[in-house]
Amino acid sequence: MHHMGFSLPLGILLKKPIEWAAQKLFLNAYQASDEYYWQLNKIGASWKNIGNDIEYDTYLATIFSNGLPPLSYIAIRSSSSLYKKITLKLEAEGPFATYQEIIIIHNLNEKPVIKALPSIPLKSMWVARGGIMIPYGRVHIEVIEQINNKNQDVLEGKKIEDYFNPSYTEILNSEFVKRWGYYWNVDEINWQKQYMKDYFYMMLIFSAGHPWKSLNSFNPRFILFKILTNKLSLSIAFWSKNLIYGKQIRDSIKKQKEDI
C-alpha cells in the first residue's frame, strides 16, 4: 500500500522566515523615513487663526493613512483665554455630498484639544468623467459659540469662519509603500537615492565639463554614470549603508534638523 505524502511548497515554508529577516534588515530605515515625514506633517505643525484667540490645525487622512479605521482630526487651542465651551462646525464640500462635523470642546485653554472627524472621507484621487476626481475640495470651519469663563458668548452675533483648500500633494508627490501591514512614507529614502545620483552626476559628468545632452553614449564617464545610477545600483548603495540599524539615513535626518 502506498501512502500519499503531503508537503507544503517551499515558498510557503520560507515565507515567514523571509519576512522576519526582511523586517530585521529594513525596518529601521523605513521607520526613520516615516517618522521624519510625520514630524514635518503632524497635526499641530501649522496653526491657523480663527477669530481673536482661537487657533486650529487639521490632519486630513488619506488612503495611505494607518489606523483602524484611518481618521481625520482637528486640533483646537486658545492662544490666551480660558473658554468654558467652544462649538465649531466643519464642512468639507465634495462633488457629490457635503461632509459635516459639529465639534464641541469644553474647558479650552492653551493646551490643544484633538477631536476625530469620522464623517470626513479619506483623501484620494481617481479618474472619472474624463478628468481627475477628489472626494472633497474646500473646507469651511465656523465658530458657532465661544463661551468664556463668565458664561458669556464672546461672538456677540459675529460670524467667525475660515476656509482652506486641502492639499493633495501627499498623493501626487509622496510615496507610501505597504510593508508588514503598515503604510510607510519613503520620501526620505528616495531623497537619499536621488542625492547619491546627483553626487555621481557632479563627480562624473559636471566635473568634466560635459553638458548632459552632448555626451556620447560610449563615453566612459557616461557609461559609469549609467551603471552607478540605475535603480538597482542606487538601492544596493543605499541599503549597504542602512541595513539593520538605518544608521546613515538617521544621521542624515539629524543633520537636516540641525541645519533648519
ZIVENFEN-V988429 format. One record per backbone hydrogen bond with DSSP energy under -1.0 kcal/mol. CO is the residue of the C=O (numbers start at 1). NH is the residue of the N-H. Records with the same first field share a line. If there is no record, write none. Layout:
CO = NH / NH
//
This chain:
9 = 13
10 = 14
14 = 18
15 = 19
16 = 20
17 = 21
18 = 22
19 = 23
20 = 24
21 = 25
22 = 26
23 = 27
25 = 244
26 = 30
27 = 31
28 = 32
29 = 33
30 = 34
31 = 35
32 = 36
33 = 37
34 = 38
35 = 39
36 = 40
37 = 41
38 = 42
42 = 45
48 = 56
53 = 79
54 = 50
55 = 77
56 = 48
57 = 75
59 = 73
61 = 123
62 = 65
72 = 117
73 = 59
74 = 115
75 = 57
76 = 113
77 = 55
83 = 108
84 = 107
85 = 147
86 = 105
87 = 144 / 145
88 = 103
89 = 142
90 = 101
91 = 140
92 = 99
93 = 137
97 = 94
99 = 92
101 = 90
103 = 88
105 = 86
108 = 83
109 = 78
113 = 76
115 = 74
117 = 120
123 = 63
126 = 133
128 = 131
131 = 128
133 = 126
138 = 93
139 = 164
140 = 91
141 = 162
142 = 89
145 = 87
146 = 154
147 = 84 / 85
148 = 151
152 = 148
153 = 156
155 = 158
160 = 143
162 = 141
164 = 139
168 = 171 / 172
169 = 173
175 = 186
177 = 184
179 = 182
182 = 179
184 = 177
186 = 190
187 = 191
188 = 192
189 = 193
190 = 194
191 = 195
192 = 196
193 = 197
194 = 198
195 = 199
196 = 200
197 = 201
198 = 202
199 = 203
200 = 204
201 = 205 / 206
202 = 207
205 = 210
206 = 209
211 = 214
212 = 215
216 = 219
219 = 223
220 = 224
221 = 225
222 = 226
223 = 227
224 = 228
225 = 229
230 = 234
231 = 235
232 = 236
233 = 237
234 = 238
235 = 239
236 = 240
238 = 241
239 = 243
241 = 248
243 = 245
246 = 250
247 = 251
248 = 252
249 = 253
250 = 254
251 = 255
252 = 256
253 = 257
254 = 258
255 = 259
//
